[in-house]
Amino acid sequence: MGDTGYLMFDQEKIEVFDTKKENTLIVHFVKKLPQNINFTCTAVVNQTNRQNTANNHTATHLLHAALRNKLGEHIQQKGSLVHPDYLRFDFSHYTKIEADDLKAIEQEVNEKIRANIALQERRNVPINEAKDMGAMALFGEKYGEFVRVIVFDENYSVELCGGTHVK
């Protein structure tokens, strides 16, 4: 889920219900266009939604690492949904996860949140250097020559990612 908020064209307020990055452009999804597109536009982001989305997106990184620690290195994220109110994390595993394991995974994620690990964000890292750092490239995506690496403790979570995170 992308940012929400509104666009101001002079005195006209246009609600933005989603945004997506398409190539190098940020596309704003709205239900109507402004009456006069030639006015100067000011974009205002819903900061509460953005912060809550960043919280949940950051939690997906911590959850991924905790799952791999508890269940094994074969755990790979297959998808996710990050929303201001909740997150969904899709992965494959060959057996049902036992209640005790789920509790241990939850406890590890909560411990990492409480540890307040500082975000290390590295931009424009050559892809080979990122791989040498141990960064996980998810979904078999094709990445460019330069990538963004998100680190929450170099010994815990190192991933290629373009999302929004808490500091």
ABEGO torsion letter per residue (X at the ends): XBBBEBBBBEABBBBBABBBBBEABBBBBBABBBABAABBBBBBBBAAAAAAAAAAAAAAAAAAAAAAAAAEAABBBAEBBBBAABBBBBBBBABBBBAAAAAAAAAAAAAAAAAGBBBBBBBGBBAAAAAAAGBBBBGGBBBBABBBBBBBEAAABBBBBABBBBX
